[in-house]
Amino acid sequence: MDTPHTRRPALMDRSQAGDPPTGDTLPGHYLGIDLGTSGCRAIVINGEGQLCASAATTVPPSSRQGPRVEQRPQDWWRGLVATLTQLGHQHPLDRITALAVNGTSGSVLLCDPQGEPLGPALMYNDRRATQEAGDIAAHAPQDCGAQGVSSGLAKALWLVRHTDHAGKFCILNQADWVAGRLCGQWPMSDYNNSLKLGFDPITLSWPSWIEALGLSRQCLPTVKAPGSFMGKVSPAAARATGLTPGTAIMAGTTDSVAAFLATGAHTPGHGVTALGTTLALKLLSTEPLFAPRYGIYSHRLGDQWLVGGASNSGGAALDQYFNIEEIESLSPELHPDEDTGLSYYPLPGSGERFPVNDPHLAPYMDPPAPDRKIFLQAILEGIARIEARGYALMHTLGAPQLGGIYSTGGGSHNPAWTQIRQRMLKVPMLTPLSTEAAYGTARLAAGVISKPQANRDLS
């Protein structure tokens, strides 16, 4: 059995961290690109964090067949080009000083050495790599972020074993491939996206056990600190997107870390709850915490850490019983300060990751509610109860005690749900700077997580 524990990080190597900015504000404008499963969104902010422009386009949905969930990387690029074309009508793209890209965590693809995809990408929720997950478990430490069938490394191994690559390939995450296409350099990544590929955020290196799986570390990307200099927009990418050649590209992050950065949270003990399709919790800490038995892992974020986990509960469970129109209609009639007494555990199907890590856990929705209004409130209470249990578990295992919560995602706009959550969590509900992951990525491009005492050269 693994033991939940904290690990004291080594001092960050300044050559890996990049050159951060001076002061609280910067001249220029910064572009954040958010790649999701359904679309691409881009936001431009100035050095004071003020929103200057935003645009978004959809991309074709994932192809699904049983445990297989795939997307074409070319569709991501087309979505980005369309989004930047829209953005250019609002804001001169030649005023952008630097940009960064975020993508879904654990979505991976194989490319040739020139960055050409060798097939579709396996998305974050693809679950076919069961054999590969077992192989990883036999070699990797239990506290490694690459454990589990949904890890990026498990998917990468599946692709290596089922793709015609002639031994010449590189493994990239979604954000890595798009950033590489912008600068024409391969392969590069960041600490956060590489966590589920097996990168060790403590030693800042690829561990030797990866080679025991038959993978050469040469096929893995060079990993940089989020927000550090990665490259410059190439002439070819500039022609396609309207960006200026030579615009600085900073190392990106995952979508959930970008959403955290968007809120402005910076105090240890402050949490960010993403109320989206799933329920994702992140808690800022001075020390990392790894407890894979409970689905808890840590992302490195400058000199601090994001301790977190993601439950399968959330919007996907709610959507099984209510559409958005009915939720909006019933929510004003709820009594959020009075508990229904129904202890539901809402899940979209069997299986849970956090705070209970049980692939066979079934949703618990008994006894039946007497009417639709009480049924809705009971589901919202159930999800809030999972949220409270998650933060309490992280604290029990060594993370800071929760002191306040920023909320993102569609569920954060429901006042009744917010009251229910505050009743159960008993901490202040804080107002985020933004709830857009693209905004957080723009802040990353502007250097918000870098050390303030050094200088950064964007030339």
C-alpha positions in Angstrom: 0.0 0.0 0.0 1.3 3.4 -0.9 1.7 5.9 1.9 0.4 9.5 1.4 3.3 11.8 1.9 4.9 15.2 1.1 8.2 15.5 -0.6 10.5 18.5 -0.2 11.4 19.8 -3.6 14.9 20.6 -4.7 15.7 24.3 -5.4 14.6 25.3 -8.9 17.4 25.6 -11.4 17.3 29.2 -12.7 18.4 28.0 -16.1 15.2 25.9 -16.3 12.9 28.4 -14.7 13.7 31.1 -17.4 14.0 34.8 -16.9 11.0 36.3 -15.0 9.8 39.9 -15.1 10.4 42.7 -12.7 7.6 44.5 -10.8 3.9 43.8 -10.6 3.1 45.0 -14.1 4.7 44.7 -17.5 4.6 46.7 -20.7 3.1 45.0 -23.8 0.2 42.6 -24.3 0.0 38.9 -23.6 -1.9 36.2 -25.4 -3.3 33.1 -23.7 -4.5 30.2 -25.9 -6.8 27.6 -24.3 -7.3 24.3 -26.2 -10.1 22.1 -25.0 -11.9 19.1 -26.4 -14.7 21.2 -28.0 -12.9 24.4 -29.1 -10.1 26.9 -28.9 -10.3 30.2 -27.0 -7.8 33.1 -27.0 -7.6 36.1 -24.7 -5.3 39.1 -24.8 -4.5 41.0 -21.6 -2.2 44.0 -20.9 0.6 44.1 -18.3 -1.9 45.1 -15.6 -4.1 42.0 -16.3 -6.9 44.0 -18.0 -8.8 42.1 -20.7 -8.1 43.6 -24.2 -9.8 41.1 -26.5 -11.1 37.5 -26.8 -12.3 35.1 -29.4 -13.3 31.5 -29.7 -14.1 28.8 -32.2 -15.3 25.2 -32.0 -13.4 22.1 -33.2 -15.0 18.9 -34.4 -15.9 16.6 -31.4 -13.9 13.7 -30.3 -14.4 10.4 -32.1 -15.7 7.9 -29.6 -16.0 4.1 -29.8 -16.1 2.2 -26.5 -13.0 3.2 -24.5 -11.5 4.9 -27.5 -11.6 8.7 -27.6 -9.6 10.5 -30.3 -9.2 13.8 -32.0 -7.2 15.0 -35.1 -4.4 17.4 -34.2 -4.9 19.1 -37.5 -8.4 20.2 -36.2 -6.7 21.9 -33.2 -4.5 23.9 -35.6 -7.4 24.9 -37.8 -9.3 26.0 -34.6 -6.3 28.1 -33.5 -6.0 29.7 -36.9 -9.7 30.6 -37.0 -9.6 31.9 -33.5 -6.6 34.1 -34.1 -8.1 35.4 -37.3 -11.1 36.5 -35.2 -8.9 38.0 -32.6 -7.0 40.0 -35.1 -10.1 41.9 -36.1 -10.4 43.1 -32.5 -6.8 43.6 -31.5 -3.6 44.2 -33.5 -1.7 40.9 -33.2 1.6 42.7 -33.8 1.2 44.3 -30.3 1.5 40.9 -28.6 4.7 40.6 -26.6 4.5 36.9 -25.6 2.0 34.0 -25.7 1.5 30.7 -24.0 -0.7 27.6 -24.7 -2.7 25.3 -22.4 -4.3 22.0 -23.3 -6.1 19.1 -21.8 -4.0 17.1 -19.4 -3.2 13.5 -20.6 -4.1 14.0 -24.2 -1.1 12.8 -26.3 0.0 12.0 -29.8 3.0 10.7 -31.7 4.8 12.8 -34.2 7.7 12.4 -36.6 10.9 14.4 -35.9 9.5 17.3 -37.9 6.3 17.5 -35.8 4.0 15.8 -38.3 1.3 13.7 -36.5 1.6 10.0 -37.1 -2.1 9.5 -36.4 -4.9 10.8 -34.2 -4.3 12.0 -30.6 -5.6 9.9 -27.7 -7.6 12.3 -25.5 -7.5 12.6 -21.8 -10.6 10.3 -21.3 -9.4 7.5 -23.6 -9.2 4.3 -21.5 -7.9 1.6 -23.9 -4.4 1.4 -22.5 -5.1 -1.1 -19.7 -2.1 -3.4 -20.5 0.2 -0.4 -20.7 -1.1 0.9 -17.3 -0.2 -2.5 -15.8 3.3 -2.3 -17.4 3.8 1.2 -15.9 2.6 0.0 -12.4 5.3 -2.7 -12.5 8.1 -0.2 -13.0 7.1 3.2 -11.8 7.0 4.5 -8.2 3.5 4.5 -6.7 3.5 8.3 -6.3 4.3 8.9 -10.0 1.8 11.0 -12.0 2.0 8.5 -14.9 0.1 5.8 -13.0 -3.3 4.7 -14.3 -5.0 3.9 -17.6 -5.8 7.6 -18.2 -2.2 8.7 -17.8 -0.4 10.3 -20.7 2.3 7.7 -20.5 -0.1 4.8 -20.8 -1.6 6.3 -23.9 1.8 7.0 -25.3 2.9 3.4 -24.8 -0.3 2.2 -26.5 0.4 4.5 -29.5 4.1 3.3 -29.7 2.9 -0.3 -29.8 0.1 0.3 -32.4 1.5 3.0 -34.7 3.8 2.5 -37.7 6.6 4.9 -36.7 9.8 3.1 -38.0 11.4 3.9 -34.6 11.5 7.7 -35.4 8.9 9.5 -33.3 8.4 11.9 -30.4 5.7 12.0 -27.8 3.8 15.2 -27.2 0.9 16.5 -25.3 -1.9 18.6 -26.9 -0.4 22.0 -25.8 3.1 20.9 -26.7 2.2 20.1 -30.3 0.4 23.4 -30.9 3.2 25.4 -29.3 5.7 23.4 -31.4 3.7 24.2 -34.5 3.9 27.9 -33.7 7.7 27.9 -33.2 8.7 25.0 -35.4 10.8 23.3 -32.7 10.2 19.8 -31.5 9.8 18.3 -29.0 9.3 20.6 -26.0 6.9 20.6 -23.0 6.4 22.0 -19.5 6.4 20.5 -16.0 2.6 20.4 -15.7 1.8 18.7 -19.0 4.6 16.3 -18.6 3.6 15.1 -15.1 1.3 12.4 -16.5 4.0 11.3 -18.9 6.2 10.4 -16.0 8.3 13.6 -15.6 9.5 14.0 -12.0 8.7 17.5 -10.8 10.9 17.1 -7.7 14.2 16.3 -9.5 13.0 18.1 -12.7 14.1 15.1 -14.9 12.8 12.1 -16.8 13.3 9.0 -14.6 15.4 6.1 -15.7 12.6 3.6 -15.2 10.9 4.9 -18.3 13.5 3.1 -20.4 12.5 -0.2 -18.8 9.2 0.2 -20.7 11.1 0.2 -24.0 11.0 4.0 -24.4 14.1 6.0 -25.1 14.2 9.3 -23.3 15.2 10.8 -26.6 11.6 10.5 -27.8 10.4 12.5 -24.8 10.2 16.3 -24.9 12.6 18.8 -23.3 10.7 20.1 -20.3 10.7 23.7 -19.2 9.1 25.6 -16.3 5.7 27.0 -17.2 6.1 30.6 -18.2 9.7 30.3 -19.2 10.9 31.1 -22.7 10.3 28.3 -25.2 10.9 29.8 -28.6 9.6 32.4 -31.1 6.8 32.4 -33.7 8.2 31.1 -36.9 7.7 32.9 -40.3 5.5 29.9 -41.5 3.3 30.1 -38.4 3.1 33.8 -38.6 1.8 33.6 -42.2 -0.9 31.1 -41.1 -2.0 32.9 -37.9 -1.4 36.6 -38.4 1.0 36.7 -35.5 4.3 38.6 -35.8 7.4 36.5 -36.6 9.6 36.4 -33.6 6.9 36.9 -31.0 8.0 35.1 -27.8 6.4 31.8 -26.9 6.5 30.9 -23.3 6.1 27.3 -21.9 2.5 26.6 -21.2 0.5 24.4 -18.8 -2.5 22.2 -18.4 -6.1 23.5 -18.7 -6.8 23.0 -15.0 -3.6 24.8 -13.8 -4.5 27.6 -16.3 -7.9 27.9 -14.7 -6.2 28.1 -11.3 -4.0 30.9 -12.5 -7.0 32.8 -13.9 -8.5 33.2 -10.5 -5.6 35.1 -9.0 -5.2 32.7 -6.1 -1.8 33.0 -4.5 -2.1 32.3 -0.8 -1.3 28.8 0.6 -4.6 27.3 1.8 -6.7 28.9 -1.0 -8.4 26.4 -3.2 -9.9 26.5 -6.7 -12.9 24.3 -7.5 -13.7 23.7 -11.1 -17.4 22.9 -11.4 -17.4 21.6 -15.0 -18.1 18.2 -16.5 -16.1 16.8 -13.7 -15.3 18.2 -10.2 -11.7 19.2 -10.0 -10.1 20.6 -6.8 -6.7 22.3 -6.5 -5.2 23.7 -3.2 -2.2 25.9 -3.1 0.6 24.6 -0.9 4.2 25.2 0.0 4.9 21.5 -0.2 3.9 18.8 -2.7 1.6 16.0 -1.7 1.4 12.6 -3.5 -1.2 10.1 -2.5 -2.2 8.1 -5.6 -4.3 5.7 -3.6 -6.7 8.6 -3.2 -6.1 10.1 -6.6 -4.1 13.0 -5.2 -1.1 14.5 -7.1 0.8 17.8 -7.2 1.7 20.2 -9.9 4.8 22.4 -9.6 4.0 26.1 -9.8 7.0 28.4 -9.4 8.0 28.1 -5.7 4.7 26.6 -4.7 2.6 23.5 -5.5 -0.9 22.8 -6.5 -2.2 19.8 -4.6 -5.3 18.4 -6.3 -7.6 15.7 -7.4 -10.5 15.2 -9.8 -13.8 13.5 -9.1 -15.9 11.9 -11.8 -18.9 13.7 -10.2 -19.9 17.1 -11.5 -21.8 18.4 -14.5 -21.8 15.1 -16.3 -23.6 13.4 -13.4 -26.1 16.3 -13.2 -26.8 16.3 -16.9 -28.1 12.8 -16.7 -31.2 14.0 -14.9 -31.6 17.7 -15.7 -31.1 20.0 -18.7 -29.8 23.5 -18.3 -33.2 25.0 -18.8 -34.7 23.0 -15.9 -31.8 23.7 -13.7 -32.1 27.5 -14.3 -35.9 27.2 -13.7 -35.7 25.3 -10.5 -32.7 26.8 -8.8 -34.4 30.0 -7.6 -37.0 27.7 -5.8 -34.4 25.7 -3.9 -33.8 26.1 -0.1 -29.9 26.0 0.0 -29.7 26.8 3.7 -31.8 23.7 4.6 -30.4 20.2 3.9 -32.6 17.7 2.1 -31.3 14.9 4.2 -30.6 12.8 1.1 -26.9 11.6 1.0 -26.4 11.1 -2.7 -23.1 10.3 -4.4 -23.8 11.5 -8.0 -21.7 9.9 -10.7 -22.2 9.6 -14.5 -21.5 5.9 -14.3 -19.5 3.4 -12.4 -16.0 4.4 -11.3 -14.5 7.2 -9.2 -11.0 8.7 -9.0 -11.1 11.1 -6.0 -11.6 11.4 -3.0 -12.4 7.7 -3.4 -10.2 5.9 -5.9 -12.4 3.0 -6.9 -12.9 2.1 -10.6 -16.0 0.1 -9.6 -17.8 2.6 -7.3 -21.4 2.9 -8.4 -23.4 6.1 -8.1 -25.6 6.2 -5.0 -29.0 7.9 -5.6 -31.3 6.4 -3.0 -33.9 7.0 -1.7 -35.8 8.7 -4.5 -36.6 12.4 -3.9 -40.3 13.3 -3.6 -40.1 15.9 -6.4 -37.9 17.4 -9.0 -36.9 20.4 -7.0 -35.7 18.4 -4.0 -34.0 15.9 -6.4 -32.0 18.8 -7.9 -31.0 20.1 -4.6 -30.0 16.7 -3.3 -27.7 16.2 -6.3 -26.1 19.6 -5.8 -25.6 18.8 -2.1 -24.1 15.4 -3.1 -21.5 17.1 -5.3 -20.8 19.7 -2.7 -20.3 16.9 -0.1 -17.7 15.3 -2.4 -16.0 18.6 -2.7 -15.8 19.1 1.1 -14.6 15.5 1.6 -11.9 16.1 -1.0 -10.5 19.2 0.6 -10.7 17.6 4.1 -8.8 14.6 2.8 -6.0 16.7 1.4 -5.6 18.5 4.7 -5.6 15.2 6.7 -2.8 13.9 4.5 -0.6 17.0 5.0 -1.8 19.8 2.7 -2.8 23.2 4.2 -6.2 23.7 5.8 -8.7 25.2 3.3 -9.0 28.9 4.0 -11.1 30.1 1.0 -12.4 29.0 -2.4 -12.4 30.4 -5.9 -14.9 28.7 -8.2 -14.7 28.3 -11.9 -16.7 26.4 -14.5 -20.4 26.6 -15.4 -21.6 25.5 -12.0 -19.9 28.5 -10.4 -22.7 30.8 -11.8 -25.5 29.1 -9.9 -26.2 31.1 -6.7 -28.1 28.3 -5.0 -25.3 25.9 -5.5 -22.8 28.4 -4.2 -24.9 28.8 -1.0 -25.0 25.0 -0.6 -21.3 24.7 -1.0 -20.6 27.5 1.5 -22.8 25.8 4.0 -20.9 22.5 3.7 -17.4 23.9 3.3 -17.7 26.7 5.9 -15.1 28.9 4.2 -15.4 32.2 2.3 -16.3 32.0 -1.4 -13.8 34.3 -3.1 -14.2 36.3 -6.3 -11.8 35.3 -9.0 -10.1 37.7 -11.4 -11.5 35.5 -14.2 -12.9 32.1 -14.7 -11.4 31.6 -18.2 -8.4 29.3 -18.6 -7.2 31.4 -21.5 -7.0 34.3 -19.1 -4.8 32.3 -16.8 -2.6 31.3 -19.7 -2.2 34.9 -20.7 -1.1 35.7 -17.1 1.4 32.8 -17.4 2.8 34.4 -20.6 3.2 37.7 -18.6 5.3 35.9 -16.0 2.9 35.7 -13.0 4.5 32.6 -11.5 8.1 33.6 -12.0 10.5 34.9 -9.4 10.1 38.7 -9.2 13.7 39.6 -8.5 15.2 38.6 -11.8 14.9 40.1 -15.3 13.4 38.5 -18.3 14.6 39.1 -21.9 12.0 38.5 -24.6 14.3 39.4 -27.4 
